[in-house]
């Protein structure tokens, strides 16, 4: 997630490199196929180098190999034992400024199943944002069932710009609030690579304070729901997932589609009823048999409000997907509306023959629906009137050659002078 940039040079200087590399080591198992097979191609991995190889070579050269580097720990997972590590980190993003973070991970594997993970983070940012997250991805034996949870507790003051595509960055509205997210989903395998199931989602905001440089705001773009005080949206979800990617971290080919229908219900505590639909589709095509890591990747992310009026902070917005990765070229929350359509294409390629350094070029485009001003804001016609494009390029530094985990450093620019540098451990999508 780009929000939590792994600032590797700083970590190396303060002695955290071994722990950070341990994180990328376990990703080789996390990215494994359905039967726990390694995602790498043997003939390719043997000719590749990663940061771990370089550090190990330097350590041996200076006689500190045994002190600095440990053997790869992923054999623990093959023996059924959990792998646990805690990693201090620092980071930066436009919406948080400089941040400090402690990351705790637990990885384990049931017989003939994908690796299960529990990932927790505690962060504090220069913008006085406090963030506690905990995410579980649990697979039963033979991948029959999959249980996922996404829990977040945040104090997250940030800027917003209003609804629709005609907002400007010189008219900022500040919002300060506390946020509790609780998402639970249980999926069962229906067929090869196909899963279906049910979930429950809760979004609770309280202490909401919206203001500009003149006064407190009780409505933003004339939308009054969830702008001040407290807001609740809670309801069941219907989920359908198809994923045949052999490596979810950095795949060379495959297809991914995730459909989520959510019904917010007043009997479960929601302020008002609403229906939402989310569709996330990704396609990966390797363009060369001799250089299979030359990949053309496509991403379509769409979030629609089918009926009702969700709270303002729960409306679809730039950079508020589950991984906070949509909209490179724009700050988080730059565009917000009842409906969001997003598309991206990225060309990935190697630069050095040993795959240590790679590059990407990408383009994306997003649009949100224009607000429909009626007395109750009901029956929006989903009007899309303007598109915000962006483009950029980036470097990839190979952190782990088994899982093909990269440190991503991207620069992107959009319209009206919008631009930014973005960091990610792993590919953006």
N, C-alpha and C positions, 0 to 999 in steps of 0.2 A: 504494500500500500504506500503510495507516494507520500502520504501524510507523515509517515514515520521513516524518514530518509536515514539509511544506515551510513553514517559519515565515516567511511573506512579509514582514511588517513589519521583522523583523530584517535580512533579506537586503537590503531596500531601503536601510536605513540604512548598511550597510557596503559598498554599491556593487555588489551581485550581481544587482540586478534585471534588467539587460540579458541576462545569461546565463540566468537563470531563464525569462524571456520567450522566449528563443531555444528553450528546451526545448518550450514550448507551441506555438511556431510549427511545429516539425517534426511535432507530433502531428496537424496538419491533414492531412499526407500519410500518416502512419501509419494514421489512421482511414479512409483512402480506401477506396472500393469495390474489387471484384475487378479492375476494369480501370484502377485508378488514378484514378478520377473523384473530384471533391471531394464529401465527404459533406454539405456544407451546401446549403440551398435558396437560390438566388440572391435571390429576392424577400424572403426572411427575413433573410439576412445583411446586405443593404444597410441595413436599419433597425435593426440591432443595434450595441451598443457592447461593448467589452471593456477590460480593464485596459491593454492596449497602446495603444488609442485615447486613453485618458485621459492616460497618461504622455507620449505623443507630443504631445498638445495642450498640456500643461504645459511640455514641453521647448521647443516652438516659441514659446510665450508668453514664456518667459524667455531666449530666444535661444540655447538649448543643444541644439537638435534634432539637429544633425549630429554633435555630440560624444557625445550620450547614446544615440540610437537609430540602428540600422542598418536598411537595407531588409530585407524578409523574405527569408530564406535558402532557402526551400523550392524556389526555381527551380533550385538546384543538383541536387536530386534528379531533377527532370524532365530535366536534361541528363546524367544518369548519373553525376554526381560525388558522392562521399560527403560527408556533413555531419557534422562532428566538433565536440563541445563538452565542456568540463569545468566542473562547477558545484559550488562549495562550498555546503553547506547545514547548517542546524541543525534539530533536531526534538525531539519529546517523545511518549512513550506511557507507559501505566501500567506495562508490563513492562520498559521500558528506562530510564525517567527521561529526563533531558536527554541528547541525543546530538549529536555532530558527524559530518558525513558529506561525502565527496567523491564526486560522481557523474560518471562518464564515459560518454558515449553516442556511437555511430557509427551513422548511418543511410545507406542506399544502396538503389537500386532497379534490378532487372533489367528487361529489356524486357517491357512488358505484364504487370507483376507488382505485387503489393503491396510496400510498403516493407519492407526487411529491416533489422533493428536488432540491435546488440550493446550491452547496457547493463551496466555494471559499477559497483559501489559498494564503498566502504571506510568503515566506521563504527566509532566508539568511543562507549560510553555511560557515563553516570554510575554504572551498576551493574556496571562493569568487564566489560562484554560487548564483544568484538571480532568484527566481522562483515565478511566479504569475500564478495561475490556477483558472479556473471557469468552473464548470460542472453542467449542467441542465439535469434533468430527469423528464419530465412533462407528466402526464397522464390525458387525458380528461375523462369526465363522462363515466362510464361503461367500461373504458379501451379500448374505440374504437380506439383512436389514441395515439401514444407515440412519443414525440419529445425529442431528446437528443442532447446536444451540449458538445463539449470538446474544451475549449479555453485555450491556454497556451502561456505565454510570458516568455522567459528564457534567461539568460546569463549563459551558462553551460560549462565551461572548464572541460575537462575530458580526460582520457587516452584511446587510442584505440590500438589494437594489430595487425591489418591487417585483410585480408580476408582468410577464410578457416579454417581448423582444425589443421594445422601444425604450427600455430603461437606460440610464447613463451612470457612469461611475463617479460623476461629480455631485450626485444627489444620493448620498449614502444614508441609510437608516441603520442605526446600531441596535442589536438585539442581545440581551443578556438573559440567560435562562439555565435551569438545571434540566437534565434529560436522563430518563431511564428507558432503556430498550430491553425487551425480553422476547426473543424469537426462538421457538422450538419447532423442529420439523422431523417427522418420522417417515422414512421412505422404505418401500419394499421392492425387491427386484421383481419385475414383471416379465422381462425377457432379457436377452443379451444386451447389455449397455443401457437398458431402459428401466427407470424406476418411477414409482408413483406413490403418493401418500398424502397425509394431512399434516397441518401445523397449527400453531397458535402464535399470534403476534400482538405485542403490546408496545405502544409508544406513549410515554407519559412525560409531558413537559410541565414544569411549574416554576414559579418566580419569574415569569416572562415579563420583561420590561423592554419596550420598543420606544426609541426616541431618536430625533435628529438634532441638529444644532439649535432648534428653536423651541421644541416642545415634545411632550410625550405623545406617542402615536397609539390610537385605539383602532386604527385600520391602516393597512398598507395596500396601496393601489385599490382603495375602497373595499378591500377584503377584510372583514372584521373577525374571522374565525381563528382563534388560537394566536392572536397578536399580543394579548396581555393576560396576565393572571396565570391560568392553568388550562391545559388541553389534554384530552385523553382520546386515543384511538386504539381499539382492541377488537380482535375478531379472529375467526378461523381462516385457514388458507387451504386451498387445494393445489397440489404440486405435481408436476410432471417433468421428469429430467431424462434427457438422452445425452450420453457422453461416451464416445468411442476413442477419445484421445489416449494414446499409449503413455503420454507424459503430460500431466496437467500443468507442470511448471513452465516448460518450454517445448511444446510439441512441434514435430515436423509435419504432421498431417493429422487429419481427423475433423470431427464435427461435434459441436456442443450446443444444446438447446435446453433452456430452463424456463418453464412457464409457471407462473404463480398467480392464482386468483385469490383475492382477499376480500372478505365481507366484514366490515366494521359494524358491530351491533351495539345498540344502546343498552340492551339487557346485560352486556358484559362490561359496561362502564363507559362506552364511547359517548362523547358529547352529542354526536348525531350520526345517523347511519350513512354509510358510503360504501361503494364498491370500487375496487382497484384491480388492474391487470398489469402484470409485468412480464415482458418477454425478452430474454437475453439469448442471442444466437451468435455463434462464432464458427468460422470455417478456416481451415489451414491447408495450404497447397504447397508442396515442395516442388520447386521449379527445375531442379537439375538432379539427375541421377549421380553425377560425379561430385556435386557439391550439394548434398541434400539439405544443408542448413540454410540454403537460399530459399526462403519461404515467403509466400504472399499470404498475409493474414487479414481476415475481414471480421468486423464486429458490428453488430446491430443491437442496441439497447433501447428499449421502449417501455415507458411507464405511463399508463393511461388511467384517468379517473372516469369510470363508467357512469357513476351517479353519485349525488351527494356533494358535500363540502368538507373535505378533510381539513384538519388544522393547518395553518399556514406553514409551520415548520415541517409538516409531513408531506407537503406537496413535492412532486419531482423537481429536482434542481441539478445544476451543473456540479459534478464532483460529489454527489450524494448517493451514488450507487454503493453496493455492499463493500466494495474495495476502494472507494473514493478515487477512481481512476478515469472517469469520463471527463472529457473537456480539456485535454492538454492545450494550453494557450490561453486559458481563462482561470480566474480565481474561483475557488469553491463558492457556490451559491450565486454566481454571476447572473444566470438566467433561471427563472423559476416560474412554474405555471401548473395548471391542472393536468396537463399532458406534456410529455417530453418524448421527442424522437431524436435518436442519436445514431450516427454511423461513422465508422472509421476503417481505414485501410492502411496497412503497414507492410513495407518490404524489409525483410530481415536478411542480412548477408554477413559473411565472414570477411575480415580484413587481413588477418594473418593466417598463414597456412596451418598453424597449430591450434587455431580457434580461440586463442587467448583473448584476442580483441576482435570485436565485431561492430557492426553499425546498423542503423535503421533509418528509413525516411518514412514519413507518415502524413496523412491528411485526415481531417475529421470535419464533421458538420453537425450542428445541433439546432433544434428549434423547440420552442415551447408554445403552447396555445395562448392566444390573447385572452385576457379576462373578459367575461361576458357579463355586462352590468345589468342585472335585473334585481328586483328587491331581495330575492332569496339566493341569488347566484346559482339558480338551478337550470338544468337542461342546457348546459354549455354546448354550443355547436362544434367544439373542437376546431377553432379557426387557427390555422397556421399561416402567418403572413410574411415571415422573414426568417432567413437562415443565417447562422453565424458560423462561417468556416474558420478553419485553422490549419496550420501546417507546421512541420518541424523535422528535426533530425536528431540523432542521438548516437552515443557510443555504448557498447556492451563489453564489460570486463568479466571474463569467465571465472566465477568463484568455485564452481564444482563441475568437473567434466563428466561425472557419472550421471548427475541429474540435469546437466546443462543449465545450471542456475547461473544467471548473470546479474551483475550490478548494473542497473540501467541509469544512464545520465542523459536526459533529453532537454532540448531547447525547443520551444514552440511559440508561435505568434498567431494572433487572431486579428479581428477588426478593431478599429478605433484605438490602435496603439497597445492593445492587450498583448502581454508576453510573459514568459516565465521559464524558469529552469525547474525540472522535475526529476526526482530520484525514486528508485524502486529497487527492492531486492527481488528479482524475478521479473518476468515480462509483464507489461501493463495489462495484457489480456491473452 
